[in-house]
Amino acid sequence: MKRLKIFQKKWVTVTVIAFLAMAVTGLLLWNIKDDSNIPLIEKILLPKGAEYIPNQKIDIQTTEAFRLKDSIYQNFRNNFRMHYQTIGLATFSDSSRLILLSEPAPYFETDSIKSICARFTHTVETKVHKIGFDGHVTDVIILLANATTENVNHLVDSLSSELYLSDYKANTTTLPVKNPRSYYLKENIDYQITLYEFNDWFMEQDEKFVQLKDTNRSVTVEQIFSKKLTGVYFSKVPGFVAWAIAKNQDLSEQLPYIRQFTLDADLVLGALADSATLVVIGRERQAALYELPPLNVESILLLASVTSKELSQSLDVNDFMAGKMASGSDWCPTYLSKELENTEFGHLLTITDVLLKDWSENGTIQEAYYRYPSPPRFPFDRPLFKKLGLSELVYNWNTWNAMYAIDMDEGFTIYTLNRTGALPVSYFNSPERSVSVGYRYEQQAYNYFATLGNTDLARVVQYTALYQLFMDNGITYSGNTHAAYPKNKPYLLKKPTKDLLSFFKNLNDKQIDWLADTISHKNFQDYHKDFLAKQLRKNEQQYNFKYTEEQRTEITENVSKDVRNNLRRDIQEVKTMLNGMSEKEFDFLAKYLSYPRGMQESHQATYKVMQQARRVNNLMRTIGKNNLSIVGLDLKNIRNYYVSNLVNSSARYLKTPSVIVTYNDMLTTGGHNLSSGITRVHSLTGYKRGGYSQPARTSAPATQTPDAHPSGTKPVANKPVSSGQKSGTSSKPATSSSKSPSTSSRPTGNIRPRGEVISTASRSHRGF
């Protein structure tokens, strides 16, 4: 009994000591936090799988995130002035956080933030960032009063699912910005991979692909075809990422793969397809996200939804009410196919169109509101407009030979891009006469733009390639693309156009004389006088004599008189023509002048109004649009009228500029002609033309066939779809006497092993 009492006393003593030790340890642990800012004792007591939510009884306006939100946002947009879609994250010492959603997709609902952040004290606000004259993007800022790293990771996953339709490799951009947006890369992004090389690498050599979740099981492209697999695959040897898309299903059934492909592949190189599956081949990501940002999911869905065989963009500098304002700068409306209005891809086309004109002219045509970083060099030794000595010049990006395809006997098709650095370039002399100014200039420009390493030009190529591949393989998307086409835009300038025509129609003889005197005198002093002086000096040098002062005075007076009389005659002829019209004809002319591209049908009435419009436009050129202030009209007011009527025409988070304002512009027109047509060939080699691009009209056909070929084999273009509808199977080659090639054909020539083209270096991680 005594021994039992001694044992009990010892047990009580040990228990008390142990309890005291645990209590002291608990008190210490209460204030010790791990790297997630969670007190360890609370973490221990949390139910399994539960997320720790720190104290939320904090006034968000007292946090560092609230105090620094404006400067953090301004820092981001100073470094990313153009389009850049990301989730930004700023972390502060008081555990407050700032989450930036830049350029959310149009399907993103800000109301979803309430449910995602329901357990946190938070605020949501929007910031509008201007791009171009009246274009803008809307960014969303979320402030969290108190959150752990684990909290933020979960929130980013949820936000990624809403923004990109997938939480795959959900990531953030650290704020303030450490790496600003790159516009020019030193590394090569201009790949010129042949059809034969794709055939050799993926069909002959059977490049093996794996999925990250099971790298022990590999498949070839042929096995992807035979098993009708879908999803994103990595080449077993690093270098490629393949996106397998079912052709018989709507893309809405394959949404999660889009974000995965755009993260893990940074360039689209080409594709392979059979009757059931399209396999898009991309370069496994080598560039950082700030160098080659992921393609936007919403832009890819938009391209899959398009049924039109052509997409277009232009700067309508020849519109009746466009031109030089009294300030000396020029304005013009922007044009985008209705599918592209207020979209990231549409605005990207406008930006790169401005770059084509400006850089072709050695940086002398400057857009007033983009502030795009200048390139390290220009394509020509002097501005092309002056180099060619033309009175008018048209610049175009187009898809002539941008992608080649071959339909093999074995039942599959191979596609490769001509170049991945830029689209082909066309220069021709006028919008009406699409005559090339010369292969040499177009080839020089194409090579310049493609090798410049410009990330926006490469991005346009990728989107265009996907558009062509989707159209050629029946890849569709029937979901809501949240189209925001401004229906009031096409004939918005009809009223001011009609007012100006009425002014000319109602002039009396005295007013015509005054106008002719005033405008001809101003034009003579501004332009003709200097031109005449140069011509007189040239005559003196050529014929070795000298004009007397009396001769100079007489010649000057005669020229000035001729300029005045010609202008008076032109005004009178236009007045007579306008007065001879019926009210309906007058209205029709005003409508045509205000929006010429609206008259699609060609018939006798259209031809007649075109002739009438040409006479009016010739008069406007003679007068000079910068001189319209003499008749009480400043084109700046017309521009402002146009802009103000489109101010509310935008998508949820994005508005493409409705106008472009430039300095030092001449009679230059630009644009994009994006055709879904792909140049089909009958030989695996010898089909490329070194990048030569046949000039494309605004209404270019959907397919193109080169008119000559240095190798002696002529590519055969094929209509990808009949009647503008997407097909559900791979296109077949056009009828030809040449037999389609088989994979057994081994053309001669230096064919590169894939390791010489795409790096096979080992990676610490695959893709992004």
Secondary structure, DSSP 8 states (H G I E B T S, - for coil): -HHHHHHHHHHHHHHHHHHHHHHHHHHHHHT-B-TT--BHHHHHHS-TT----------GGGSHHHHHHHHHHHHHHHH--S---EEEEEE-TTS-EEEEEES--TT--THHHHHHTTTS-EEEEEEEEE-SSS-EEEEEEEEESS--HHHHHHHHHHHHHHHHS--TT---EESS-SS---SB-SS-------HHHHIIIIIIS---EEETTEEEEEE-HHHHHHHT--EEEEESSTTEEEEEEETTSBGGGGTHHHHHHHHHEEEEEEEEE-SSEEEEEEEE--S-TTTS----HHHHHHHHH---SEEEEEE-TTSTT-EE-TTS-EEEEEEE-TTTTTSHHHHHHHHHHHHHHHHHTTT-SEETTT-----SS-SSSS-HHHHHT-S-EEEEEE-TTSEEEEE-TTS-EEEEES-SS---EEEES-SSS--BS-HHHHHHHHHHHHHS-BHHHHHHHHHHHHHHHHHHHT-B--S-------TTSTTTTHHHHHHHHHHHHT--HHHHHHHHHHHHHHHIIIIIHHHHHHHHHHHHHHHT----HHHHHHHHHHHHHHHHHHHHHHHHHHHHHHHTS-HHHHHHHHHHHH-GGG----SHHHHHHHHHHHHHHHHHHHH-GGGGGGGT--HHHHHHHHHHTTTT---SSEE--SEEEEES--SEEEEEEEES-EEE-S-SSS---TT------TT--S----S--TTS---EEE-SSGGG---SS-------SS----TT----S----HHHHS-----SSS--
